């Protein structure tokens, strides 16, 4: 195992020499034994319950809790995850997650445990995935500075960023009820839209439907109403990450967002990948927050912590792919639209959590935060069609001769994320995918 005692949280579960007796986990792109993400699944016969992804299988935590193979905090954690939502486990915090991770890693890597554990595995392809937690509240931030600059430039070429952007993590309260899990259809929204040359708005399906490449941040233990979360204490409140696609109807948004911000243009749907890659699994992939450009203001003291600046970002490569209905019918592979680093964020996840609670707002286990669209500095890493098509002015060529400025019915958008660091086994999130369905017909 790599000898790096300066990296907090590194232990035997991250050992690159560790392999699993689960054959599909060896060399798996997303779910080797070094990952062990948490989710909620339904086996072919049975209600939803907690599980851990390992290769192309899922370890049933309800069955594991009853197996006699666990004790202490690991057993407490498995029992908390045995029901239809991970909220009770998220509430227990990092010590319980670490105990469960350590024991499961040992069970899946030591072949002596195979006879007892093999019956507790389910074939992932035969299972249905669900939201990993009951999401009480969802907040979407806007910390991708290159995206904010690109979008701002479309409307304010000489001054793309508003004056507050570099002083405060911008966010808004999103809609939790319309968050869905990867693989579900996303219905094109209806709404009011007004073209620049029209005298009055019209109502109908969005013609400028877009995706937004984001990370989803899951809250573990929260804070009581009126209490704050200090920046140095924010990390224990972060349970883990998922991929997140915050679908956006650009034409609806342009008409409605002033003066109070996004509403129907965002609330119709958000898609997340079903597995929570825990903070423990992410430990080897934490990196320094990129330094701010010369002349930018330093964060105010309540948002500034040396450890967070040293290791508050993540070495994650994010990719977005599209496959149209015609491409699927022709058997063509998805076409990659973008590839870029998750470190293209002006604010860290810990700064988002601290700012959210800085006014005494209470966060609860299972709450979800979106980072906002993450774009790279260059076009090949842009996180939305709005940027790639320059606001719809430039068509994007696809391999089969089709073009896109915005999404059409039948288009599938697939997002992936992969963590890599020298001396460690890469891990991933699994896909975050949604397919656009036609808008409902107004009554």
C-alpha positions in Angstrom: 0.0 0.0 0.0 1.2 3.5 -0.7 2.9 5.0 2.4 1.4 8.4 2.7 0.5 9.1 6.3 0.0 12.8 5.5 -3.3 12.1 3.8 -6.0 12.0 6.4 -8.5 9.1 6.1 -6.2 6.7 4.2 -6.4 3.2 5.5 -6.3 -0.4 4.5 -9.6 -0.1 2.5 -7.8 2.1 0.0 -4.9 -0.3 -0.5 -4.3 -0.7 -4.3 -3.2 -4.3 -3.7 -6.5 -5.2 -2.2 -8.7 -7.2 -4.5 -12.2 -8.8 -4.1 -13.2 -12.4 -4.6 -16.2 -10.9 -6.5 -14.8 -11.4 -10.0 -16.6 -8.5 -11.6 -15.1 -6.0 -9.1 -11.5 -6.7 -10.2 -10.6 -3.8 -12.6 -14.2 -2.5 -12.5 -14.3 1.1 -13.8 -16.6 2.4 -11.1 -17.0 -0.1 -8.3 -13.8 -2.0 -7.3 -13.5 -3.0 -3.6 -11.8 0.4 -2.9 -15.1 2.3 -3.6 -18.1 0.6 -1.8 -20.7 3.3 -2.4 -24.1 3.3 -0.7 -27.5 3.2 -2.3 -31.1 2.0 -2.1 -32.1 -0.9 -4.4 -34.9 -3.4 -4.8 -34.0 -7.0 -5.5 -36.2 -9.0 -8.0 -38.5 -10.0 -5.2 -38.6 -7.7 -2.2 -39.0 -4.1 -1.0 -36.3 -1.4 -1.3 -33.4 -1.7 1.1 -29.8 -0.4 1.5 -27.0 -1.9 -0.5 -23.3 -1.5 -1.4 -22.1 -1.7 -5.0 -19.3 -4.1 -5.7 -18.5 -4.7 -9.3 -21.7 -5.8 -11.1 -23.3 -6.9 -7.8 -25.0 -5.3 -4.8 -24.4 -6.4 -1.3 -27.7 -6.5 0.6 -27.3 -4.6 3.9 -30.5 -5.9 5.3 -29.4 -9.5 4.8 -25.9 -8.6 6.0 -27.3 -7.1 9.2 -29.1 -10.4 10.0 -26.1 -12.6 9.0 -24.2 -12.5 12.2 -21.1 -11.2 10.3 -21.2 -7.8 11.9 -20.8 -6.3 15.3 -20.5 -2.9 17.1 -20.7 0.2 15.0 -20.6 -1.8 11.7 -23.8 -3.6 12.8 -25.5 -0.4 13.9 -24.7 1.1 10.5 -26.0 -1.9 8.5 -29.2 -1.9 10.6 -29.7 1.9 9.9 -29.3 1.2 6.2 -31.6 -1.9 6.1 -34.8 0.1 5.4 -36.0 2.0 2.3 -33.9 5.1 2.8 -30.4 5.8 3.9 -31.4 8.8 6.1 -30.9 6.9 9.4 -27.4 5.9 8.3 -26.5 9.4 7.1 -27.5 10.7 10.5 -25.0 8.5 12.3 -22.1 10.2 10.7 -18.6 9.3 9.6 -17.6 6.8 12.4 -20.5 4.5 11.6 -19.7 4.7 7.9 -16.1 4.0 8.5 -16.8 1.0 10.6 -19.2 -0.5 8.0 -16.7 0.2 5.2 -13.9 -1.4 7.0 -15.8 -4.6 7.8 -17.4 -4.9 4.3 -14.0 -4.4 2.7 -12.6 -7.2 4.8 -15.6 -9.5 4.0 -15.3 -8.9 0.3 -11.6 -9.2 0.0 -10.9 -12.2 2.2 -11.9 -15.3 0.3 -12.5 -17.2 3.5 -15.7 -15.1 3.8 -17.0 -16.0 0.3 -19.3 -18.9 1.3 -21.1 -16.7 3.9 -21.2 -13.5 1.9 -21.9 -14.8 -1.6 -25.6 -15.5 -0.9 -26.0 -11.9 0.3 -25.1 -10.5 -3.2 -27.7 -9.6 -5.8 -27.0 -9.2 -9.5 -27.1 -5.4 -10.1 -28.7 -5.8 -13.6 -31.7 -7.6 -12.1 -32.3 -4.9 -9.4 -34.1 -1.5 -9.5 -32.3 1.6 -8.1 -34.1 4.3 -6.0 -33.2 7.6 -4.6 -30.6 6.9 -1.9 -32.3 9.1 0.7 -35.6 10.9 1.3 -34.6 14.4 0.3 -36.1 16.9 2.6 -34.5 20.0 1.0 -32.5 20.7 -2.1 -30.3 23.7 -2.7 -28.6 24.4 -6.0 -25.4 26.5 -5.9 -23.6 28.3 -8.7 -19.9 27.7 -7.9 -18.7 26.7 -11.3 -17.0 30.0 -12.2 -16.3 29.2 -15.9 -20.0 28.4 -16.4 -21.0 31.5 -14.6 -18.6 33.6 -16.7 -19.7 32.0 -20.0 -23.4 32.4 -19.2 -22.9 36.0 -18.0 -21.0 36.9 -21.1 -24.0 36.0 -23.2 -26.0 38.7 -21.5 -23.3 41.1 -20.1 -20.3 40.8 -22.5 -18.4 43.5 -20.7 -19.2 42.4 -17.1 -20.2 38.7 -17.1 -19.9 38.1 -13.3 -22.1 40.1 -10.9 -20.3 41.9 -8.1 -21.2 39.4 -5.4 -20.0 36.3 -7.2 -16.4 36.3 -5.8 -17.5 37.2 -2.3 -20.4 34.8 -1.6 -21.3 31.3 -2.7 -24.5 31.9 -4.7 -27.4 29.5 -4.3 -31.1 29.1 -4.5 -33.7 26.8 -2.9 -34.6 24.1 -5.5 -37.5 21.6 -5.7 -36.8 18.3 -3.9 -40.0 16.6 -5.0 -39.0 16.4 -8.7 -35.5 14.8 -8.1 -35.3 11.4 -9.8 -32.8 8.7 -10.1 -30.7 7.8 -13.1 -32.5 6.0 -16.0 -35.9 7.7 -15.6 -37.6 9.6 -18.4 -37.6 13.4 -18.0 -40.6 15.1 -19.5 -40.1 18.3 -21.4 -41.7 21.1 -19.4 -44.4 23.5 -20.5 -44.2 27.1 -19.5 -44.3 30.8 -20.5 -41.6 31.9 -22.9 -41.2 35.2 -24.7 -39.0 35.8 -27.7 -37.2 39.2 -28.0 -39.4 40.2 -31.0 -42.7 39.2 -29.4 -45.0 41.7 -27.7 -46.5 39.1 -25.3 -45.4 35.7 -24.0 -46.8 32.4 -25.2 -47.3 29.1 -23.3 -46.1 25.7 -24.5 -43.2 23.2 -24.5 -39.7 24.5 -23.9 -37.8 24.8 -27.2 -34.4 25.4 -25.5 -34.1 22.4 -23.1 -30.7 21.9 -21.7 -28.7 19.8 -19.2 -26.3 21.0 -16.5 -23.3 19.0 -15.4 -23.1 19.1 -11.6 -22.0 17.3 -8.5 -24.6 16.4 -5.8 -23.5 16.8 -2.2 -25.3 14.6 0.4 -25.6 15.9 4.0 -24.9 13.5 6.8 -25.4 14.8 10.4 -27.0 18.3 10.2 -27.2 21.2 12.5 -30.0 22.4 14.8 -32.0 25.5 13.9 -30.1 28.6 14.8 -26.8 26.9 15.0 -23.9 27.5 12.5 -21.3 25.1 11.0 -17.8 26.5 11.2 -15.7 26.0 8.1 -13.2 23.9 10.0 -16.0 21.6 11.2 -17.9 21.3 7.8 -16.3 18.1 6.6 -18.1 15.7 9.1 -21.4 17.0 7.8 -20.6 15.8 4.2 -21.6 12.2 3.7 -20.5 11.9 0.1 -21.1 12.8 -3.5 -23.2 11.8 -6.5 -23.4 13.1 -10.1 -26.3 15.5 -10.7 -28.0 16.8 -13.9 -30.1 19.9 -13.1 -32.2 20.1 -16.3 -32.9 23.6 -17.4 -35.4 25.2 -19.8 -33.5 28.2 -21.0 -36.4 29.9 -22.7 -38.6 29.6 -19.7 -35.8 30.8 -17.5 -35.0 33.9 -19.6 -38.6 35.1 -19.2 -39.3 34.2 -15.5 -36.0 34.5 -13.6 -36.2 38.2 -12.8 -36.6 39.4 -10.1 -36.7 36.2 -7.9 -34.7 33.7 -9.9 -35.4 30.2 -11.4 -38.8 28.6 -10.9 -40.6 26.5 -13.5 -37.4 26.4 -15.7 -35.7 24.3 -13.1 -38.4 22.7 -10.9 -39.6 20.1 -13.4 -36.7 17.7 -13.0 -33.3 16.9 -11.6 -31.5 13.6 -12.1 -28.9 12.1 -9.8 -26.8 9.0 -10.0 -28.1 6.4 -7.5 -24.9 5.7 -5.5 -23.4 7.9 -2.8 -19.6 7.7 -3.1 -18.7 8.3 0.6 -16.3 10.8 1.9 -14.2 7.9 3.1 -13.9 6.5 -0.4 -13.0 9.9 -1.7 -10.1 10.5 0.8 -7.3 9.7 -1.7 -8.8 12.0 -4.3 -9.0 15.2 -2.3 -6.7 17.9 -3.7 -5.9 21.6 -3.1 -8.5 24.1 -4.1 -7.1 26.0 -7.1 -5.7 29.3 -6.1 -7.7 32.4 -6.9 -6.5 34.6 -9.7 -4.4 37.6 -8.6 -6.6 40.5 -7.6 -9.5 38.3 -6.6 -10.8 38.9 -3.0 -9.9 36.4 -0.3 -13.0 34.7 1.2 -14.3 36.3 4.4 -12.9 34.7 7.5 -15.9 32.5 8.2 -15.4 30.9 4.8 -11.6 30.5 5.0 -9.8 27.5 6.4 -6.2 26.4 5.6 -7.0 22.7 5.6 -10.0 23.2 3.4 -7.9 25.2 0.9 -5.2 22.5 1.0 -7.5 19.5 0.5 -11.1 20.8 -0.1 -11.3 20.0 -3.9 -11.6 16.6 -5.6 -9.6 15.0 -8.4 -12.6 14.0 -10.4 -12.9 14.0 -14.2 -16.4 14.7 -15.4 -17.8 13.7 -18.8 -21.1 14.3 -20.6 -22.4 12.2 -23.5 -25.4 12.3 -25.8 -27.2 9.6 -27.7 -30.2 10.6 -29.8 -33.1 8.3 -30.6 -31.8 8.0 -34.2 -28.3 7.1 -32.9 -29.8 4.4 -30.7 -31.9 3.0 -33.5 -28.7 2.8 -35.6 -26.8 1.1 -32.8 -24.3 4.0 -32.5 -22.4 4.6 -29.3 -23.0 7.8 -27.3 -21.1 10.9 -28.4 -19.0 12.7 -25.9 -19.9 16.4 -25.6 -17.4 17.5 -22.9 -14.7 16.4 -20.5 -13.3 18.5 -17.6 -12.2 18.5 -14.0 -14.5 18.9 -11.0 -11.9 21.3 -9.5 -13.3 24.1 -11.8 -15.3 25.3 -8.8 -14.7 28.7 -7.2 -15.9 27.6 -3.8 -15.3 24.3 -2.1 -18.0 21.9 -0.9 -17.2 22.8 2.7 -17.6 26.5 2.0 -21.0 25.7 0.5 -22.1 23.9 3.6 -20.7 26.5 6.0 -22.4 29.4 4.1 -25.7 27.5 3.9 -25.8 27.2 7.7 -24.2 30.6 8.4 -27.6 32.3 9.0 -28.7 29.5 11.3 -30.5 27.5 8.6 -30.7 23.8 9.7 -29.4 21.1 7.4 -30.8 17.6 7.9 -29.5 14.1 7.0 -30.3 13.4 3.4 -30.5 17.0 2.3 -29.0 17.5 -1.1 -26.8 20.3 -2.4 -26.0 20.9 -6.1 -22.7 22.5 -7.0 -24.1 24.3 -10.0 -22.9 23.7 -13.5 -19.2 22.7 -13.7 -17.5 23.9 -16.8 -13.8 23.8 -17.7 -12.0 26.9 -19.0 -12.0 25.6 -22.6 -14.9 24.6 -24.9 -14.2 20.9 -24.7 -15.1 21.0 -21.0 -18.3 23.1 -21.1 -21.0 21.7 -18.9 -24.1 22.7 -20.8 -25.5 23.1 -24.4 -26.1 26.7 -23.7 -22.4 27.2 -23.6 -21.5 24.7 -26.3 -23.9 26.3 -28.8 -23.2 29.9 -27.8 -26.7 30.4 -26.6 -28.2 28.5 -29.5 -26.3 30.4 -32.2 -24.0 27.5 -33.3 -25.1 24.0 -34.1 -23.2 21.0 -32.6 -22.5 18.3 -35.1 -23.2 14.7 -34.1 -21.6 11.5 -35.6 -24.7 10.5 -37.6 -25.1 13.9 -39.3 -27.6 15.2 -36.8 -27.1 18.6 -35.1 -28.1 20.0 -31.8 -28.4 23.4 -30.3 -30.6 22.2 -27.5 -32.1 18.8 -26.5 -34.8 17.1 -28.6 -37.3 14.5 -27.6 -35.7 11.1 -27.4 -32.3 12.4 -26.6 -30.5 10.7 -23.7 -27.8 12.6 -21.7 -25.3 10.5 -19.8 -22.9 11.9 -17.2 -20.0 10.0 -15.8 -17.3 10.8 -13.2 -14.0 9.1 -12.4 -11.6 9.7 -9.5 -7.9 9.1 -10.1 -4.8 9.7 -8.0 -1.2 8.3 -8.2 -0.8 5.2 -6.2 -4.5 4.5 -5.8 -7.1 2.5 -7.6 -9.5 4.7 -9.7 -13.2 4.7 -8.7 -16.3 6.1 -10.2 -20.0 7.0 -9.6 -21.7 4.9 -12.2 -23.8 6.8 -14.8 -26.3 9.6 -14.4 -28.7 9.3 -17.3 -32.0 10.7 -18.4 -34.0 10.5 -21.6 -36.2 13.4 -22.8 -39.9 12.6 -23.2 -42.4 14.8 -25.0 -44.1 17.6 -23.1 -47.6 16.9 -21.7 -50.4 18.3 -23.8 -51.9 21.3 -22.0 -55.6 20.9 -21.0 
